[in-house]
Amino acid sequence: MQHIKSYFNKIEAILSQRASKSTKRAKPSGGFATQTEKTAPLVKKEAVDIVADYIEGIREARDSIMKARK
């Protein structure tokens, strides 16, 4: 159980660090000169970063749903 708590604390630290850097991340535009998935450079992410991405997306979706209900 302690390992799960430390893993979750790492994820929370990553998310709080991202939140302090910028309030809103810019979405990539879909213009003519943009890189596609095939030509984009491959960047290896750690598993913690991938899980943090999912949690961040889930929290953003939850917030948008809760705002829509009001």
C-alpha positions in Angstrom: 0.0 0.0 0.0 2.9 2.3 0.7 4.2 1.9 -2.8 0.8 2.9 -4.3 0.8 6.0 -2.1 4.3 7.0 -3.1 3.4 6.5 -6.8 0.3 8.6 -6.4 2.4 11.3 -4.7 4.8 11.3 -7.6 1.9 11.8 -10.0 0.4 14.6 -7.9 3.8 16.3 -7.9 4.1 16.1 -11.7 0.6 17.5 -12.1 1.2 20.4 -9.7 4.4 21.2 -11.5 2.6 21.3 -14.8 -0.1 23.5 -13.3 2.5 26.0 -12.0 4.3 26.2 -15.3 1.2 27.4 -17.3 -2.5 27.6 -16.7 -3.5 26.4 -20.2 -1.5 24.3 -22.7 -1.7 25.4 -26.3 -3.4 22.9 -28.6 -1.4 22.1 -31.8 -3.0 23.6 -34.8 -3.9 21.4 -37.8 -2.5 23.6 -40.5 -0.6 22.6 -43.6 2.9 22.9 -42.1 2.3 21.0 -38.9 4.0 17.7 -38.2 1.9 14.6 -38.4 2.1 11.7 -36.0 4.2 9.7 -38.5 6.8 12.5 -38.9 6.8 13.7 -35.3 10.0 12.9 -33.4 9.7 10.0 -31.0 10.0 11.0 -27.4 10.1 8.3 -24.8 8.0 9.1 -21.7 8.3 7.4 -18.4 5.3 5.4 -17.2 4.6 8.0 -14.5 4.4 10.8 -17.1 1.9 8.7 -19.2 -0.3 8.0 -16.2 -0.1 11.7 -15.2 -1.3 12.6 -18.8 -4.3 10.3 -18.4 -5.2 11.7 -14.9 -4.8 15.2 -16.2 -7.2 14.5 -19.1 -9.7 12.8 -16.8 -9.7 15.7 -14.4 -10.1 18.3 -17.2 -13.0 16.3 -18.7 -14.6 16.0 -15.2 -14.3 19.8 -14.7 -15.8 20.6 -18.1 -18.7 18.2 -17.4 -19.3 19.8 -14.0 -19.2 23.3 -15.5 -21.7 22.2 -18.1 -24.2 21.0 -15.5 -24.3 24.4 -13.8 
